[in-house]
Amino acid sequence: MYLAASVDPPQTNKEFAQSLDADYPILSDPDKKVAEAYGVLMPMGFANRWTFYIGPDGKISHIDTKVNVDSAGADIATELGTLGVPKASGR
């Protein structure tokens, strides 16, 4: 399973997801408590764009703090392979 999270309000995230025709949920954290807990909240109130890889056991197995939006999809696929996550079938 994969998802995204944002400090934007739910309606903004819903509209953004629809504009992308996203096949994953974009969770909303408008009070920024989760962003703060994960250490991604910047002093200006924005969240850093980091990718957290969380295993079935709920433990974080890797954090990518240098996300490149142009290659993020390929980078994620590569890291999942490195972590031994099997490729999804039917996609």
MMTF fields as JSON, N, C-alpha, C and O atoms, coordinates in Angstrom:
{
  "mmtfVersion": "1.0.0",
  "mmtfProducer": "UNKNOWN",
  "numBonds": 363,
  "numAtoms": 364,
  "numGroups": 91,
  "numChains": 1,
  "numModels": 1,
  "chainsPerModel": [1],
  "groupsPerChain": [91],
  "chainIdList": ["A"],
  "bondAtomList": [4, 2, 8, 6, 12, 10, 16, 14, 20, 18, 24, 22, 28, 26, 32, 30, 36, 34, 40, 38, 44, 42, 48, 46, 52, 50, 56, 54, 60, 58, 64, 62, 68, 66, 72, 70, 76, 74, 80, 78, 84, 82, 88, 86, 92, 90, 96, 94, 100, 98, 104, 102, 108, 106, 112, 110, 116, 114, 120, 118, 124, 122, 128, 126, 132, 130, 136, 134, 140, 138, 144, 142, 148, 146, 152, 150, 156, 154, 160, 158, 164, 162, 168, 166, 172, 170, 176, 174, 180, 178, 184, 182, 188, 186, 192, 190, 196, 194, 200, 198, 204, 202, 208, 206, 212, 210, 216, 214, 220, 218, 224, 222, 228, 226, 232, 230, 236, 234, 240, 238, 244, 242, 248, 246, 252, 250, 256, 254, 260, 258, 264, 262, 268, 266, 272, 270, 276, 274, 280, 278, 284, 282, 288, 286, 292, 290, 296, 294, 300, 298, 304, 302, 308, 306, 312, 310, 316, 314, 320, 318, 324, 322, 328, 326, 332, 330, 336, 334, 340, 338, 344, 342, 348, 346, 352, 350, 356, 354, 360, 358],
  "bondOrderList": [1, 1, 1, 1, 1, 1, 1, 1, 1, 1, 1, 1, 1, 1, 1, 1, 1, 1, 1, 1, 1, 1, 1, 1, 1, 1, 1, 1, 1, 1, 1, 1, 1, 1, 1, 1, 1, 1, 1, 1, 1, 1, 1, 1, 1, 1, 1, 1, 1, 1, 1, 1, 1, 1, 1, 1, 1, 1, 1, 1, 1, 1, 1, 1, 1, 1, 1, 1, 1, 1, 1, 1, 1, 1, 1, 1, 1, 1, 1, 1, 1, 1, 1, 1, 1, 1, 1, 1, 1, 1],
  "groupList": [{"groupName": "MET", "atomNameList": ["N", "CA", "C", "O"], "elementList": ["N", "C", "C", "O"], "formalChargeList": [0, 0, 0, 0], "bondAtomList": [1, 0, 2, 1, 3, 2], "bondOrderList": [1, 1, 2], "singleLetterCode": "M", "chemCompType": "L-PEPTIDE LINKING"}, {"groupName": "TYR", "atomNameList": ["N", "CA", "C", "O"], "elementList": ["N", "C", "C", "O"], "formalChargeList": [0, 0, 0, 0], "bondAtomList": [1, 0, 2, 1, 3, 2], "bondOrderList": [1, 1, 2], "singleLetterCode": "Y", "chemCompType": "L-PEPTIDE LINKING"}, {"groupName": "LEU", "atomNameList": ["N", "CA", "C", "O"], "elementList": ["N", "C", "C", "O"], "formalChargeList": [0, 0, 0, 0], "bondAtomList": [1, 0, 2, 1, 3, 2], "bondOrderList": [1, 1, 2], "singleLetterCode": "L", "chemCompType": "L-PEPTIDE LINKING"}, {"groupName": "ALA", "atomNameList": ["N", "CA", "C", "O"], "elementList": ["N", "C", "C", "O"], "formalChargeList": [0, 0, 0, 0], "bondAtomList": [1, 0, 2, 1, 3, 2], "bondOrderList": [1, 1, 2], "singleLetterCode": "A", "chemCompType": "L-PEPTIDE LINKING"}, {"groupName": "SER", "atomNameList": ["N", "CA", "C", "O"], "elementList": ["N", "C", "C", "O"], "formalChargeList": [0, 0, 0, 0], "bondAtomList": [1, 0, 2, 1, 3, 2], "bondOrderList": [1, 1, 2], "singleLetterCode": "S", "chemCompType": "L-PEPTIDE LINKING"}, {"groupName": "VAL", "atomNameList": ["N", "CA", "C", "O"], "elementList": ["N", "C", "C", "O"], "formalChargeList": [0, 0, 0, 0], "bondAtomList": [1, 0, 2, 1, 3, 2], "bondOrderList": [1, 1, 2], "singleLetterCode": "V", "chemCompType": "L-PEPTIDE LINKING"}, {"groupName": "ASP", "atomNameList": ["N", "CA", "C", "O"], "elementList": ["N", "C", "C", "O"], "formalChargeList": [0, 0, 0, 0], "bondAtomList": [1, 0, 2, 1, 3, 2], "bondOrderList": [1, 1, 2], "singleLetterCode": "D", "chemCompType": "L-PEPTIDE LINKING"}, {"groupName": "PRO", "atomNameList": ["N", "CA", "C", "O"], "elementList": ["N", "C", "C", "O"], "formalChargeList": [0, 0, 0, 0], "bondAtomList": [1, 0, 2, 1, 3, 2], "bondOrderList": [1, 1, 2], "singleLetterCode": "P", "chemCompType": "L-PEPTIDE LINKING"}, {"groupName": "GLN", "atomNameList": ["N", "CA", "C", "O"], "elementList": ["N", "C", "C", "O"], "formalChargeList": [0, 0, 0, 0], "bondAtomList": [1, 0, 2, 1, 3, 2], "bondOrderList": [1, 1, 2], "singleLetterCode": "Q", "chemCompType": "L-PEPTIDE LINKING"}, {"groupName": "THR", "atomNameList": ["N", "CA", "C", "O"], "elementList": ["N", "C", "C", "O"], "formalChargeList": [0, 0, 0, 0], "bondAtomList": [1, 0, 2, 1, 3, 2], "bondOrderList": [1, 1, 2], "singleLetterCode": "T", "chemCompType": "L-PEPTIDE LINKING"}, {"groupName": "ASN", "atomNameList": ["N", "CA", "C", "O"], "elementList": ["N", "C", "C", "O"], "formalChargeList": [0, 0, 0, 0], "bondAtomList": [1, 0, 2, 1, 3, 2], "bondOrderList": [1, 1, 2], "singleLetterCode": "N", "chemCompType": "L-PEPTIDE LINKING"}, {"groupName": "LYS", "atomNameList": ["N", "CA", "C", "O"], "elementList": ["N", "C", "C", "O"], "formalChargeList": [0, 0, 0, 0], "bondAtomList": [1, 0, 2, 1, 3, 2], "bondOrderList": [1, 1, 2], "singleLetterCode": "K", "chemCompType": "L-PEPTIDE LINKING"}, {"groupName": "GLU", "atomNameList": ["N", "CA", "C", "O"], "elementList": ["N", "C", "C", "O"], "formalChargeList": [0, 0, 0, 0], "bondAtomList": [1, 0, 2, 1, 3, 2], "bondOrderList": [1, 1, 2], "singleLetterCode": "E", "chemCompType": "L-PEPTIDE LINKING"}, {"groupName": "PHE", "atomNameList": ["N", "CA", "C", "O"], "elementList": ["N", "C", "C", "O"], "formalChargeList": [0, 0, 0, 0], "bondAtomList": [1, 0, 2, 1, 3, 2], "bondOrderList": [1, 1, 2], "singleLetterCode": "F", "chemCompType": "L-PEPTIDE LINKING"}, {"groupName": "ILE", "atomNameList": ["N", "CA", "C", "O"], "elementList": ["N", "C", "C", "O"], "formalChargeList": [0, 0, 0, 0], "bondAtomList": [1, 0, 2, 1, 3, 2], "bondOrderList": [1, 1, 2], "singleLetterCode": "I", "chemCompType": "L-PEPTIDE LINKING"}, {"groupName": "GLY", "atomNameList": ["N", "CA", "C", "O"], "elementList": ["N", "C", "C", "O"], "formalChargeList": [0, 0, 0, 0], "bondAtomList": [1, 0, 2, 1, 3, 2], "bondOrderList": [1, 1, 2], "singleLetterCode": "G", "chemCompType": "PEPTIDE LINKING"}, {"groupName": "ARG", "atomNameList": ["N", "CA", "C", "O"], "elementList": ["N", "C", "C", "O"], "formalChargeList": [0, 0, 0, 0], "bondAtomList": [1, 0, 2, 1, 3, 2], "bondOrderList": [1, 1, 2], "singleLetterCode": "R", "chemCompType": "L-PEPTIDE LINKING"}, {"groupName": "TRP", "atomNameList": ["N", "CA", "C", "O"], "elementList": ["N", "C", "C", "O"], "formalChargeList": [0, 0, 0, 0], "bondAtomList": [1, 0, 2, 1, 3, 2], "bondOrderList": [1, 1, 2], "singleLetterCode": "W", "chemCompType": "L-PEPTIDE LINKING"}, {"groupName": "HIS", "atomNameList": ["N", "CA", "C", "O"], "elementList": ["N", "C", "C", "O"], "formalChargeList": [0, 0, 0, 0], "bondAtomList": [1, 0, 2, 1, 3, 2], "bondOrderList": [1, 1, 2], "singleLetterCode": "H", "chemCompType": "L-PEPTIDE LINKING"}],
  "groupTypeList": [0, 1, 2, 3, 3, 4, 5, 6, 7, 7, 8, 9, 10, 11, 12, 13, 3, 8, 4, 2, 6, 3, 6, 1, 7, 14, 2, 4, 6, 7, 6, 11, 11, 5, 3, 12, 3, 1, 15, 5, 2, 0, 7, 0, 15, 13, 3, 10, 16, 17, 9, 13, 1, 14, 15, 7, 6, 15, 11, 14, 4, 18, 14, 6, 9, 11, 5, 10, 5, 6, 4, 3, 15, 3, 6, 14, 3, 9, 12, 2, 15, 9, 2, 15, 5, 7, 11, 3, 4, 15, 16],
  "groupIdList": [1, 2, 3, 4, 5, 6, 7, 8, 9, 10, 11, 12, 13, 14, 15, 16, 17, 18, 19, 20, 21, 22, 23, 24, 25, 26, 27, 28, 29, 30, 31, 32, 33, 34, 35, 36, 37, 38, 39, 40, 41, 42, 43, 44, 45, 46, 47, 48, 49, 50, 51, 52, 53, 54, 55, 56, 57, 58, 59, 60, 61, 62, 63, 64, 65, 66, 67, 68, 69, 70, 71, 72, 73, 74, 75, 76, 77, 78, 79, 80, 81, 82, 83, 84, 85, 86, 87, 88, 89, 90, 91],
  "secStructList": [7, 7, 7, 3, 3, 3, 1, 1, 7, 2, 2, 2, 2, 2, 2, 2, 2, 2, 2, 2, 6, 7, 1, 1, 7, 3, 3, 3, 7, 6, 6, 7, 2, 2, 2, 2, 2, 6, 6, 7, 5, 7, 6, 6, 1, 7, 5, 7, 7, 7, 3, 3, 3, 3, 7, 6, 6, 1, 7, 3, 3, 3, 3, 3, 1, 1, 7, 7, 6, 6, 6, 2, 2, 2, 2, 2, 2, 2, 2, 2, 2, 2, 6, 6, 7, 7, 7, 7, 1, 7, 7],
  "xCoordList": [0.846, 0.0, 0.891, 1.965, 0.45, 1.166, 0.164, -0.996, 0.646, -0.202, 0.678, 1.902, 0.059, 0.766, 0.128, -1.005, 0.865, 0.334, 0.737, 1.798, -0.109, 0.117, -0.426, -1.346, 0.149, -0.372, -1.509, -2.021, -1.897, -3.026, -4.349, -4.42, -5.399, -6.728, -7.25, -6.827, -8.162, -8.689, -9.24, -8.971, -9.993, -10.59, -9.513, -9.633, -8.467, -7.364, -6.693, -6.383, -6.47, -5.856, -6.755, -6.274, -8.056, -9.002, -8.949, -8.882, -8.979, -8.945, -7.615, -7.588, -6.522, -5.211, -5.16, -4.689, -5.636, -5.65, -6.496, -6.112, -7.642, -8.505, -7.822, -7.962, -7.079, -6.404, -5.311, -4.989, -4.748, -3.706, -4.278, -3.563, -5.571, -6.199, -5.425, -5.159, -5.075, -4.261, -5.016, -6.218, -4.278, -4.878, -4.469, -4.458, -4.137, -3.734, -4.32, -4.601, -4.502, -5.051, -3.999, -2.815, -4.436, -3.591, -4.196, -5.248, -3.51, -3.99, -3.745, -2.824, -4.562, -4.463, -4.021, -4.522, -3.087, -2.539, -2.526, -1.462, -3.711, -3.723, -3.223, -2.769, -3.297, -2.764, -1.262, -0.627, -0.707, 0.732, 1.355, 2.575, 0.535, 1.057, 1.817, 2.862, 1.303, 1.975, 3.281, 4.304, 3.247, 4.464, 5.526, 6.706, 5.112, 6.061, 6.614, 7.811, 5.74, 6.166, 7.166, 8.071, 7.007, 7.925, 9.162, 10.051, 9.226, 10.405, 10.518, 11.617, 9.402, 9.454, 8.971, 9.05, 8.473, 7.92, 9.045, 9.909, 9.024, 10.027, 9.552, 8.357, 10.454, 10.07, 8.973, 8.19, 8.911, 7.905, 6.53, 5.579, 6.402, 5.111, 4.847, 3.816, 5.76, 5.632, 6.296, 7.123, 5.929, 6.546, 7.575, 7.341, 8.718, 9.696, 9.085, 8.23, 9.52, 9.029, 9.957, 10.943, 9.63, 10.417, 9.557, 8.33, 10.212, 9.505, 9.904, 11.087, 8.907, 9.11, 8.657, 7.547, 9.512, 9.183, 8.895, 9.788, 7.655, 7.215, 6.827, 5.981, 7.452, 7.22, 5.912, 5.248, 5.539, 4.303, 4.282, 3.218, 5.468, 5.552, 5.363, 5.392, 5.169, 4.959, 6.237, 6.188, 7.379, 8.663, 9.156, 8.974, 9.781, 10.354, 11.641, 12.559, 11.692, 12.868, 13.819, 14.995, 13.329, 14.181, 13.465, 12.237, 14.255, 13.718, 14.542, 15.764, 13.873, 14.54, 14.309, 13.189, 15.35, 15.242, 15.626, 15.608, 15.97, 16.381, 15.487, 15.981, 14.19, 13.224, 13.37, 13.375, 13.489, 13.539, 12.207, 11.928, 11.384, 10.042, 10.073, 9.127, 11.136, 11.213, 11.483, 11.134, 12.099, 12.435, 11.869, 12.267, 10.954, 10.458, 9.865, 10.146, 9.063, 8.44, 9.479, 9.394, 10.461, 11.524, 12.371, 12.776, 12.636, 13.433, 12.725, 13.359, 11.431, 10.648, 10.679, 10.882, 10.479, 10.504, 11.855, 11.922, 12.925, 14.266, 14.456, 14.964, 14.046, 14.206, 13.358, 13.806, 12.145, 11.306, 11.985, 11.929, 12.627, 13.359, 14.531, 14.785, 15.236, 16.351, 15.873, 16.571, 14.692, 14.122, 13.505, 13.059, 13.483, 12.964, 11.46, 10.877, 10.822, 9.374, 9.056, 9.55, 8.245, 7.927, 7.112, 6.316, 7.336, 6.577, 5.114, 4.789, 4.241, 2.803, 2.452, 3.017, 1.523, 1.068, -0.179, -0.93, -0.402, -1.622, -1.587, -2.638, -0.433, -0.344, 0.41, 0.604],
  "yCoordList": [-1.171, 0.0, 1.234, 1.234, 2.258, 3.517, 4.647, 4.53, 5.745, 6.911, 8.133, 8.028, 9.275, 10.541, 11.268, 10.98, 12.208, 13.032, 14.467, 14.738, 15.373, 16.791, 17.574, 17.129, 18.738, 19.609, 20.492, 21.34, 20.29, 21.043, 20.496, 19.353, 21.315, 20.849, 19.71, 19.57, 18.895, 17.745, 18.098, 17.384, 19.167, 19.525, 19.836, 19.444, 20.536, 20.848, 19.559, 19.414, 18.622, 17.345, 16.551, 15.916, 16.581, 15.858, 16.41, 15.65, 17.721, 18.349, 18.067, 17.824, 18.099, 17.807, 16.364, 16.103, 15.432, 14.018, 13.813, 13.058, 14.48, 14.362, 14.939, 14.395, 16.042, 16.655, 15.741, 15.797, 14.907, 13.96, 12.613, 11.771, 12.416, 11.102, 10.061, 8.951, 10.459, 9.623, 8.365, 8.397, 7.249, 5.977, 5.634, 4.467, 6.657, 6.484, 7.629, 8.698, 7.419, 8.482, 9.537, 9.227, 10.765, 11.833, 12.241, 12.878, 11.861, 12.147, 13.611, 14.237, 14.142, 15.541, 15.677, 14.982, 16.574, 16.846, 18.362, 18.946, 19.004, 20.465, 21.032, 22.176, 20.255, 20.769, 20.5, 20.926, 19.798, 19.561, 18.739, 18.742, 18.042, 17.226, 16.003, 15.65, 15.362, 14.191, 14.605, 13.94, 15.695, 16.192, 16.512, 16.222, 17.097, 17.409, 16.124, 16.027, 15.146, 13.882, 13.136, 12.473, 13.242, 12.577, 13.422, 12.98, 14.627, 15.47, 16.139, 16.52, 16.296, 16.893, 18.339, 18.988, 18.851, 20.202, 21.23, 21.195, 22.13, 23.191, 24.388, 24.502, 25.281, 26.438, 27.307, 27.928, 27.356, 28.181, 27.525, 28.122, 26.304, 25.632, 24.675, 24.001, 24.606, 23.647, 22.343, 22.314, 21.271, 19.971, 19.656, 19.888, 19.123, 18.631, 17.484, 16.759, 17.322, 16.244, 15.039, 14.893, 14.198, 13.005, 11.781, 11.848, 10.661, 9.4, 8.456, 8.193, 7.951, 6.99, 5.614, 5.465, 4.628, 3.252, 2.524, 2.341, 2.111, 1.489, 0.045, -0.219, -0.875, -2.295, -2.773, -2.033, -4.005, -4.581, -4.616, -4.679, -4.575, -4.577, -3.184, -3.022, -2.179, -0.81, -0.035, 1.12, -0.664, -0.005, 0.668, 0.15, 1.825, 2.538, 1.822, 1.665, 1.391, 0.682, 1.585, 1.256, 2.709, 3.648, 4.991, 5.055, 6.061, 7.409, 8.065, 8.164, 8.509, 9.252, 10.731, 11.223, 11.433, 12.862, 13.743, 14.969, 13.124, 13.882, 13.519, 13.084, 13.696, 13.337, 14.278, 15.499, 13.689, 14.426, 14.187, 13.065, 15.225, 15.037, 14.493, 13.831, 14.762, 14.285, 12.785, 12.157, 12.21, 10.783, 9.999, 8.858, 10.596, 9.966, 8.584, 7.66, 8.421, 7.121, 6.032, 4.961, 6.304, 5.339, 5.115, 3.989, 6.182, 6.061, 5.183, 4.366, 5.35, 4.535, 3.074, 2.19, 2.812, 1.433, 0.784, -0.382, 1.535, 1.013, 0.686, -0.381, 1.606, 1.377, 0.202, -0.584, 0.073, -1.068, -2.381, -3.36, -2.398, -3.581, -3.86, -5.009, -2.814, -2.948, -3.516, -4.308, -3.105, -3.569, -4.968, -5.537, -5.515, -6.868, -6.945, -8.014, -5.829, -5.833, -6.376, -5.837, -7.427, -7.986, -7.004, -6.22, -7.074, -6.218, -6.637, -7.819, -5.642, -5.908, -6.532, -6.17, -7.464, -8.064, -7.351, -6.801, -7.358, -6.788, -5.303, -4.704, -4.68, -3.241, -3.0, -1.849],
  "zCoordList": [0.0, 0.0, 0.0, 0.601, -0.661, -0.644, -0.515, -0.91, 0.052, 0.255, 0.35, 0.426, 0.344, 0.514, 1.684, 2.072, 2.235, 3.32, 3.063, 2.501, 3.475, 3.257, 4.44, 5.127, 4.67, 5.731, 5.218, 5.948, 3.971, 3.408, 3.924, 4.375, 3.86, 4.298, 3.428, 2.281, 3.954, 3.204, 1.828, 0.862, 1.717, 0.422, -0.614, -1.775, -0.2, -1.109, -1.583, -2.765, -0.653, -1.028, -1.954, -2.892, -1.7, -2.558, -3.982, -4.949, -4.1, -5.425, -6.129, -7.336, -5.377, -5.954, -6.444, -7.551, -5.637, -6.029, -7.28, -8.173, -7.347, -8.525, -9.758, -10.853, -9.592, -10.737, -11.289, -12.476, -10.43, -10.847, -11.272, -11.814, -11.024, -11.198, -10.383, -10.844, -9.158, -8.276, -7.875, -7.61, -7.836, -7.417, -5.982, -5.591, -5.215, -3.823, -3.001, -3.543, -1.721, -0.883, -0.542, -0.418, -0.394, 0.124, 1.466, 1.528, 2.52, 3.865, 4.213, 3.687, 5.085, 5.457, 6.916, 7.799, 7.144, 8.473, 8.705, 8.914, 8.67, 8.744, 10.073, 10.116, 11.158, 12.427, 12.552, 13.517, 11.579, 11.424, 12.548, 12.714, 13.313, 14.414, 13.905, 14.452, 12.869, 12.321, 11.644, 11.806, 10.89, 10.241, 11.283, 11.086, 12.37, 13.439, 14.068, 14.337, 14.298, 14.899, 14.009, 14.516, 12.69, 11.764, 11.465, 10.737, 12.02, 11.851, 10.505, 10.101, 9.786, 8.457, 8.419, 7.376, 9.538, 9.557, 9.589, 10.465, 8.639, 8.564, 9.381, 9.653, 9.777, 10.59, 9.956, 10.675, 8.627, 7.951, 7.924, 7.419, 8.458, 8.503, 7.364, 7.345, 6.415, 5.32, 5.731, 6.642, 5.053, 5.329, 4.25, 3.064, 4.679, 3.72, 2.93, 3.438, 1.701, 0.841, 1.009, 0.286, 1.957, 2.243, 1.974, 2.03, 1.68, 1.501, 2.625, 2.842, 3.336, 4.413, 3.918, 3.406, 4.072, 3.71, 5.013, 5.841, 5.192, 6.436, 6.139, 5.285, 6.847, 6.624, 7.217, 7.943, 6.914, 7.449, 8.974, 9.59, 9.573, 11.033, 11.634, 12.854, 10.772, 11.239, 11.508, 11.929, 11.267, 11.501, 10.224, 9.123, 10.392, 9.257, 8.85, 9.655, 7.585, 7.102, 6.33, 6.18, 5.842, 5.101, 5.018, 4.968, 5.006, 4.796, 3.703, 3.811, 2.656, 1.583, 1.857, 1.714, 2.245, 2.562, 1.383, 1.487, 0.27, -0.913, -2.1, -3.14, -1.947, -2.982, -4.172, -4.022, -5.348, -6.6, -7.309, -7.733, -7.443, -8.007, -9.434, -9.862, -10.168, -11.547, -11.644, -12.644, -10.618, -10.68, -9.496, -9.262, -8.76, -7.524, -7.764, -7.001, -8.79, -9.056, -9.269, -8.669, -10.124, -10.389, -9.141, -8.854, -8.408, -7.181, -6.154, -5.487, -6.031, -5.096, -5.524, -4.691, -6.81, -7.312, -7.04, -6.651, -7.245, -6.982, -5.509, -5.164, -4.641, -3.199, -2.724, -1.889, -3.244, -2.864, -3.258, -2.514, -4.435, -4.844, -3.909, -3.549, -3.522, -2.59, -1.249, -0.616, -0.832, 0.434, 0.318, 1.314, -0.899, -1.091, -1.225, -1.046, -1.535, -1.709, -3.1, -4.09, -3.201, -4.516, -5.361, -4.846, -6.657, -7.571, -7.546, -7.425, -7.662, -7.705, -9.048, -10.08, -9.023, -10.28, -10.754, -9.948, -12.043, -12.597, -12.826, -13.052, -12.779, -13.019, -14.275, -14.668]
}
